[in-house]
Amino acid sequence: MNKLATKEDVFARLKDGQVIMIGGFLNTGTPEALVDILIEQNIKNLTVIANDTAFLDKGIGKLVVNKQVARAIVSHIGTNPETGRQMNAGELEVDLIPQGTLAERIRCGGAGLGGVLTPTGVGTLVGEGKKQIISEGKTYLLELAIKADIALIKAWKADKYGNLVYNRAARNFNPLMAMAADFVIVEAEEILEVGSLDPDQVMTPGACVDMIIQG
Amino acid sequence: MVNPRELIAKRVARFFNAGELVNLGIGMPTAVANYIPASSGIMLHSENGFIGLGFTPLAGVMEKDVVNAGGAPVTMVPGAACFDSGQSFALIRGGHLAATVLGALEVDEKGNLANWMVPGKMVPGMGGAMDLVAGARTVIIAMEHTTKNGSPKILRKCSLPLTAVNEVDWIVTELGVMEVTKQGIVLRELAPGVSVQDIQSKTEATLIIPEIIGCMEP
């Protein structure tokens, strides 16, 4: 099975108004070539789910600068002043979510779970309006699963079936997001024949991946 | 007089024991790593996805994709392990971290912490701070004792939006070391040349003064 795709194949999948998960943590592990396709096509009104909005000239930061994001669901925006500016001007809706809660909500989305109970955020603004559950004397917030139409993933190595290996700190949200979207597009630095990855090394099973492009 | 940041970082480093896993926040807490020798057996957790955070590499020898949670190039020590953000925060919330060291905008006598936003002024987002404070077994605040214009940061009650409720265990500043207890904030150590009166005059909360106060060794 060969999931190698062209830029045109990727274009055909992207539409205004989609909910898109994008892997990465600041400047590391973001599928920059896939983000550039979103920018080239000027896909608008996106809901982006990601750890952060990176920097002005990097990754998701470029989508914000180009005003393609209507809503950002992230844990941190402090490194990109344009996100804060658009948020204060009412041009961009920002949902700030504790990083561990964001990771678990995405994991739930890909794992068939409705949500998770976490102690994080109890007694803070994050807990307002959320259901609290007390178990064995400890208070937890019920945090619900999130899913996306598309996930854009950065891998170090991919075989043509889509089995993925990530490098060092570039793994971050990528394996979680690769499970939590209807359609999963991977940008890989190295594309290998099926059978060249040791099954014990595979971090995301190829069954989760729909398309691969060369990064 | 020792540089205040250096004094704070050196003192915080002495909280940890061999075999413990520790997370250092961005900013002043990062400096603590300079006083944790590789031979100490203390491992540092980096919330972007690994255990075994090492020193800043020499320019030109940075390893691809090896960065800290601030995006700056770092190294990994022998025995390092990489993982995804789910496992990284499972380690944090699951009680696997002996301690986390964070900066603060405000701390109060109930152990409440505010360090993630100033409404209308600065809204960077909480990143991993809320999980770290809720999950680490010991929460140590490393910060300058007052704001840049001299206002107290150790308060009776935090006024800014909270990061977590009742979670702070220790506060280390250039003036001393304080322990947050059920009764209030106990002064445990004073920096050289600092009196009880000095530290209390820069603290809004009333410090509990025990019979014996240690010296915060530089």
Interface residues (C-beta under 8 A of the other chain):
Chain A: F25 L26 N27 T28 G29 N51 D52 V74 S75 H76 I77 G78 T79 G84 M87 L96 P98 Q99 G100 T101 L102 A103 E104 I106 R107 T118 P119 T120 G121 V122 G123 T124 L125 V126 W156 Y166 N167 R168 A169 A170 R171 N172 F173 N174 P175 L176 M203
Chain B: S46 E47 N48 G49 F50 E63 K64 D65 V66 V67 A69 G70 G71 M76 C82 F83 D84 S85 G86 S88 F89 A90 I92 R93 V123 P124 G125 M126 G127 G128 A129 M130 D131 A134 G135 P161 L162 T163 A164 V165
